[in-house]
Amino acid sequence: MTQFPKNKRMEKLQFFDIHTHKKSSKDFAIRRIRSLDICREAEEYNTFEKFSIGLHPWSIIPEKAEADLLRLDELSSQKNILAIGEFGFDKSIPLPMQIQEELFLSQLIIAHKHNLPMILHIVRAWEEFFKITKRISIHTPMIIHGFRGKPELASELIKRGFHLSFGPFFNPKSLALAYQKDKLLLESDNSNTNITNIYTRAAKTLSISIEDLATSISKQTIRIFPSILN
């Protein structure tokens, strides 16, 4: 049976929220990476929060994409930019896949240039994603954010070296696979669920202590985002 810590023990744990749209809190037990959409939120950049930055597929305006990429490249050299993203493929929107592929590759080049990991948004486009990542070299970690897929898809992604980040809703078997292979990360995304509650739910699903889960995720997070504690 999963054992959960008392409040005082809980306070000593470090929680990492690797993808959120919330502003950073003053709770030093929670380390957040705030996702900033360059297409519509560039002016919200500041030097005191930790960010991932990218061109979200939903916000892309083809006519201004070149300027957005230049701004992305410029900001990516800042010390508090920890990742490129979220970006990726989304077949639920009208933006042509050819444009999505071109901008995916452009952002991947920027990630490699600045030696930054990538946080990816993939919706109904796994075939396209696998096809393009099979024919390119990937030099920094890729994280599939908000993963809710079945264990068969999780297994294939893990086999190809990708990390999986889970939010408030997840497939328990996929979560277990990611944990077993040291590919598990957690996030709150745009939900109102506190990241500590997501940790608690994930630990209960895995039948492990929240301390063990926090230790495992801390190792993965610090390895991928070495400056997150700075």
C-alpha positions as CSV (number, residue, x, y, z in Angstrom):
1,M,0.0,0.0,0.0
2,T,1.3,3.4,-0.9
3,Q,2.6,5.4,2.1
4,F,2.2,9.2,1.9
5,P,4.3,11.5,4.0
6,K,3.0,13.7,6.8
7,N,2.9,17.4,6.1
8,K,6.3,18.2,7.6
9,R,7.9,15.5,5.5
10,M,6.0,16.8,2.5
11,E,7.4,20.3,3.0
12,K,11.0,19.0,2.7
13,L,10.4,17.5,-0.8
14,Q,11.2,19.3,-4.1
15,F,8.5,19.2,-6.7
16,F,9.2,20.0,-10.4
17,D,6.5,21.2,-12.7
18,I,8.2,21.1,-16.1
19,H,5.4,22.6,-18.2
20,T,3.0,25.1,-16.9
21,H,1.2,28.3,-18.1
22,K,1.1,29.7,-14.6
23,K,3.5,32.4,-13.3
24,S,6.1,31.2,-10.8
25,S,5.0,31.0,-7.2
26,K,6.9,32.0,-4.1
27,D,6.8,28.4,-2.9
28,F,10.4,27.3,-3.0
29,A,9.4,23.6,-2.8
30,I,7.9,23.9,-6.3
31,R,10.2,24.6,-9.3
32,R,8.3,25.6,-12.4
33,I,9.2,26.0,-16.0
34,R,6.7,28.4,-17.5
35,S,5.7,27.9,-21.1
36,L,5.8,31.1,-23.1
37,D,4.3,31.3,-26.6
38,I,6.5,33.6,-28.7
39,C,3.7,34.2,-31.1
40,R,1.5,36.0,-28.6
41,E,3.3,36.3,-25.2
42,A,6.8,37.5,-26.1
43,E,6.2,40.7,-24.1
44,E,5.7,38.7,-20.9
45,Y,9.3,37.5,-20.9
46,N,11.2,38.5,-17.8
47,T,14.6,37.6,-16.2
48,F,13.3,36.2,-12.9
49,E,11.2,33.2,-14.0
50,K,12.4,30.0,-15.7
51,F,10.9,29.6,-19.2
52,S,10.5,27.4,-22.1
53,I,9.7,29.3,-25.3
54,G,8.4,28.4,-28.7
55,L,5.9,28.9,-31.5
56,H,2.8,27.1,-30.4
57,P,1.0,25.6,-33.4
58,W,-2.3,27.1,-32.4
59,S,-0.8,30.7,-32.5
60,I,1.3,30.6,-35.7
61,I,0.6,33.3,-38.2
62,P,2.7,32.2,-41.3
63,E,3.3,35.9,-42.4
64,K,5.0,36.7,-39.1
65,A,6.7,33.3,-38.4
66,E,10.1,34.5,-39.6
67,A,10.1,37.4,-37.1
68,D,8.9,35.1,-34.4
69,L,11.7,32.7,-35.1
70,L,14.2,35.5,-34.9
71,R,12.8,36.6,-31.5
72,L,12.9,32.9,-30.4
73,D,16.6,32.6,-31.4
74,E,17.5,35.9,-29.7
75,L,15.8,35.0,-26.4
76,S,17.1,31.4,-26.4
77,S,20.6,32.7,-25.3
78,Q,19.2,34.0,-22.0
79,K,20.2,32.0,-18.9
80,N,16.6,31.6,-17.7
81,I,15.5,29.9,-20.9
82,L,15.6,26.2,-20.1
83,A,13.9,24.7,-23.2
84,I,12.4,25.3,-26.6
85,G,8.7,24.7,-26.6
86,E,6.1,24.0,-26.7
87,F,6.1,23.4,-30.4
88,G,5.2,20.5,-32.7
89,F,2.4,19.1,-34.8
90,D,-1.3,19.4,-34.5
91,K,-3.7,18.0,-37.1
92,S,-6.8,19.4,-35.3
93,I,-6.0,22.9,-36.6
94,P,-6.2,24.3,-40.1
95,L,-2.5,25.3,-40.3
96,P,-1.1,23.2,-43.2
97,M,1.2,20.4,-42.2
98,Q,3.9,21.5,-44.6
99,I,4.1,24.8,-42.6
100,Q,4.1,23.0,-39.3
101,E,6.9,20.7,-40.5
102,E,9.0,23.7,-41.7
103,L,8.6,25.5,-38.3
104,F,9.2,22.3,-36.4
105,L,12.6,21.9,-38.1
106,S,13.4,25.6,-37.6
107,Q,12.8,25.3,-33.9
108,L,14.7,22.1,-33.6
109,I,17.7,23.9,-35.2
110,I,17.4,26.7,-32.6
111,A,17.2,24.1,-29.8
112,H,20.4,22.4,-31.1
113,K,22.2,25.8,-31.6
114,H,21.6,26.7,-27.9
115,N,21.9,23.1,-26.6
116,L,18.4,23.2,-25.1
117,P,15.9,20.4,-24.6
118,M,12.6,20.5,-26.5
119,I,9.0,20.3,-25.1
120,L,6.7,19.0,-27.8
121,H,3.0,19.4,-28.5
122,I,1.8,16.4,-30.7
123,V,-2.0,16.1,-31.4
124,R,-3.3,13.4,-33.9
125,A,0.0,13.6,-35.8
126,W,2.2,10.7,-34.5
127,E,2.7,9.3,-38.0
128,E,4.1,12.7,-39.1
129,F,6.2,13.1,-36.0
130,F,7.8,9.6,-36.2
131,K,8.5,10.1,-39.9
132,I,10.3,13.4,-39.4
133,T,12.2,12.4,-36.3
134,K,13.4,9.2,-37.9
135,R,15.2,11.1,-40.7
136,I,16.9,13.8,-38.6
137,S,19.6,13.8,-35.9
138,I,18.4,14.8,-32.5
139,H,21.1,16.1,-30.1
140,T,19.1,17.3,-27.1
141,P,16.3,15.7,-25.1
142,M,12.8,15.7,-26.5
143,I,9.8,15.7,-24.0
144,I,6.3,14.8,-25.1
145,H,4.2,17.0,-22.9
146,G,0.7,16.3,-21.6
147,F,0.9,12.6,-22.6
148,R,-2.3,10.7,-22.3
149,G,-1.7,7.9,-24.8
150,K,-1.9,4.2,-24.5
151,P,1.0,2.0,-23.3
152,E,1.7,0.8,-26.8
153,L,2.5,4.4,-27.9
154,A,4.3,5.1,-24.7
155,S,6.5,2.1,-25.2
156,E,7.4,3.1,-28.8
157,L,8.2,6.7,-27.7
158,I,10.4,5.5,-24.8
159,K,12.1,3.0,-27.1
160,R,13.0,5.9,-29.4
161,G,14.5,7.9,-26.5
162,F,11.7,10.4,-25.8
163,H,10.7,11.5,-22.3
164,L,7.0,11.6,-21.3
165,S,5.5,14.3,-19.2
166,F,2.1,13.6,-17.6
167,G,-0.5,16.0,-16.3
168,P,-3.6,15.5,-14.1
169,F,-5.1,12.9,-16.5
170,F,-3.0,9.9,-17.7
171,N,-3.1,6.3,-18.6
172,P,-1.9,4.4,-15.6
173,K,0.0,1.8,-17.6
174,S,1.8,4.4,-19.7
175,L,2.7,6.2,-16.5
176,A,4.2,3.0,-15.1
177,L,6.2,2.3,-18.2
178,A,7.7,5.8,-18.1
179,Y,8.6,5.4,-14.5
180,Q,10.2,2.0,-15.0
181,K,12.4,3.3,-17.8
182,D,13.4,6.6,-16.0
183,K,11.5,8.7,-18.6
184,L,8.8,10.1,-16.3
185,L,8.2,13.8,-15.8
186,L,5.2,15.7,-14.4
187,E,3.4,18.9,-15.3
188,S,0.4,21.0,-14.5
189,D,0.0,22.5,-18.0
190,N,-2.9,24.9,-18.0
191,S,-5.0,23.1,-15.3
192,N,-5.9,24.4,-11.9
193,T,-4.4,21.3,-10.3
194,N,-1.5,21.9,-8.0
195,I,1.6,19.9,-9.1
196,T,1.8,18.4,-5.6
197,N,-1.6,16.8,-6.1
198,I,-0.4,15.4,-9.4
199,Y,2.7,13.9,-7.7
200,T,0.3,12.4,-5.0
201,R,-2.0,10.9,-7.7
202,A,1.0,9.5,-9.7
203,A,2.6,8.0,-6.6
204,K,-0.7,6.3,-5.6
205,T,-1.1,4.9,-9.1
206,L,2.5,3.5,-9.0
207,S,2.1,2.2,-5.5
208,I,5.2,3.9,-4.3
209,S,6.0,6.6,-1.8
210,I,5.8,10.2,-2.8
211,E,9.4,10.5,-1.6
212,D,10.6,7.8,-4.0
213,L,8.7,9.4,-6.9
214,A,10.0,12.9,-6.1
215,T,13.6,11.5,-5.9
216,S,13.2,9.8,-9.3
217,I,11.7,12.9,-11.0
218,S,14.2,15.2,-9.4
219,K,17.1,13.2,-11.0
220,Q,15.5,13.2,-14.4
221,T,14.5,16.9,-14.3
222,I,17.9,18.1,-13.1
223,R,19.7,16.0,-15.7
224,I,17.5,17.5,-18.5
225,F,17.4,21.0,-17.1
226,P,20.6,21.4,-15.2
227,S,20.1,25.1,-14.4
228,I,16.6,24.7,-13.0
229,L,17.9,25.1,-9.5
230,N,19.9,28.2,-10.2
